[in-house]
Amino acid sequence: MDAVIAVEPDLNAIINEYLHFLGYEKTCATLSEELRVLGKPEITSGTPLRNDSQISEMQTQALIAFDNGKYQDFFPIWNNQVPSSVQNMASTCQKLEFNLHIYFAVYPITNGRHNKLELERSMRVFKSYLENKGSGLSQTTEFLPFYALPFVPDPTTHPSFKPIFTVSIYTVPIRLFTFNTLTYFLVH
C-alpha cells in the first residue's frame, strides 16, 4: 500500500490526463475538487500530451543511444520519461536501471572495439552510479558481484562476468525490456 501512496500523485495525473483525452471535463473538475476536499496533492501535469510521432521519435532516440552505447544520450531520455517515483520505488525499474548501467559499462568491450580509454571512462561512470544511485542494490546477492566490476582489469576473463559478454543472453532481453518500459512510460 505504501508503494501506491508514493505514486498516488502520478496516478491521479495519469487518470486526469486520460479523462481530458476523453473529453470528460466535468469529471476532471470533480476529481480535482474531490482531491482538494480529501487534502490530497493538487494534480499537476508532469508532461504535456504527446502524439504518436513524438512517442515514436523518443523511442527511436532511446534505442539508437542504447544500440550505440551512448549512455550520455540514453539516460537523459530515461530520466525524463520514467517518473522519479517509479525509479525510486519500483524494484523492477531499479534492477532494470542497474542492468542498463552494466550494459553501458561494458559496451566498449562488447561492441568489438576494445577501446581502453572508452572502457576506463565507462567504468568511472558505472562506479559513480554504484556509489550513488545504485548503492541500494549492494545488499542483493544478484547484483553484489557487479560492485567489483570497475576494479577488475580484464572483466572478460573473470568467471563472474562471463555471462555479460554473451550478446544473445544479455542484450536482447534487456533491449526488449527497455523498449517495453520506455513505451509504457512514453505513452502515459
N, C-alpha and C positions, 0 to 999 in steps of 0.2 A: 504494500500500500504506500510505503514511503516513496518508492520509485514513481508512482503515479502522481503523488503530491509534488514531487520535484519537477515534473514535466507538465504539470497542470496548466500553467500559463501558455505553454506551447500548444498543448492540445486544444485549449479554448481558442487560441488564434487560428488553428487549423480549421476547427469547426466553424468559426466565424467567417473565415475565408471561403469555405465551401458554401455556406448559406448565402454569402454575397454572390458567389458564382451562379447559384440557382436563382438569384433574384428575390430572395426572402428577406427583404429589408426590414419589415416589421419584426420578424423573428430575430434578426440580428439585434435590433433595438431592445427587444425583450430580453435576450441573452445578456446584453451589456447591463441592463437595469438589474436583472436577477443577480449577476455577479457583484454589482455595486452594493445591493442590499445585503448580500452574504459576506461582504467585506473582502471579497477576492480581488486580486490584482486586476487592474484595467487591461482590456485587450489591446495589445499593440501588434501591428503587423510587422513581422520580422523582415520579410522581403516582399516586394511587390509581386503580384501575379505574373507568371511567366507564360509565354505561349510555347507551343511545341518546338518551334525553330530555335528559341532561346535555350530551351532544355537540351535539345539535341546538340547545340553548339557547345554548351558547358560539358556535356558528357564526352563529346569529341575531344575537347581540350584536355579534360582529365585523362582520358585514355591515351592520347598522344604523349602527354607528360609521363604517364605510367610506362608506356612502351619504350620510351626513350630514356628512362631512368632519371628524369628531371624532377627530383624531389622539390626543388625550389619553385617549380611551376605547379606541381601536383597539390602540395599541402595547402597553399592559399585557397585553391578551389575547394578542397576537402573542408577546411576550417570555415569557409564561407557558407557552404551548403549543408553541412551536418551540424545541427544545433548543439551548442556547447553543453546543454543539459543532457543530451544523448551521449555526447563524447565522454562526459564525466560520470554518468550514472549507469550506462548500459555496458555490461561486461563484454558482450559480443562485439560492440563497437570498439572498446578498449583493446580487445585481443586482435581485432582486425587492424587497428591502427599500429599496434606493435608489430604485426606481421608485415605491414606496409613499410615500416621503418627498417626491418630486417632486409626486405627486398631491395630497398634503395641503398642500404649499407653495402650489400654485396654486388650490386649491379655492375660496378667496374670490373668485377671478375666474371660474372655470368654472361655479360654481353660479348665476351670473346676477345676484348682488347687488353685486359690485364694491365690497365694503366695504373701505375703505382701512386702517382700524385692524386688521381681521382679517388683511388681506394682510401688513401690517407684522409682526404677531405670528407669522404662519405662516412668513414668510421668516426671522425671527430663529431660530425653531425649526429650520428647514432649514439655516441657516448653522451653527448649533451642531452639528447632525448631521454636516455636511460637515467641520467642524473636528475632530471626534472619531471616532465610529464609521465614518463614511463616507469618511474620509481615504484609506483604502487603495485606493479605486477612482479616485483622481485621476490615476493613471497610465494609465488606459484611455481610448482615443480615443472610445469610445462615450459615456462619461459626462463627459469633460473640459469640454464647453461648459456643463454644468449648474452648475459651480462658480462661474460668473458670474451665475447666476440671481438670487441675493439682492441683487445690486448694480445690476440693470437696473431703471430707474424704471417702465417700462411693458413688461413682457415680451410682451404680446400683439402688439406692433408689431415686435418683434425677429425677424428671419428664422430665427435658430437655434432659437427656441422655438415657432414656429408649430404644429408637429405636436402639442405637448402640449395645445393648446387645441381640438383636434378630438375631440369626445366619442366618436364612434363608433370612431375609430382608437385612442384611448388608454385610455379607462376600461373598455370591455367586456373586452378581453383581460386586462388587469391584474386586474379584478374576478374573472374566471373563474379565473385562475391563483391568485389569493389564496384564493379559496374552496376550490379543489382542494388547495392546500398546507395550509391550516388543517384541512381534512377529514382529510387523511392524518395529520397530527401529532396531531389530537384523538383519532383512533381508536387510534393507537399510544401 
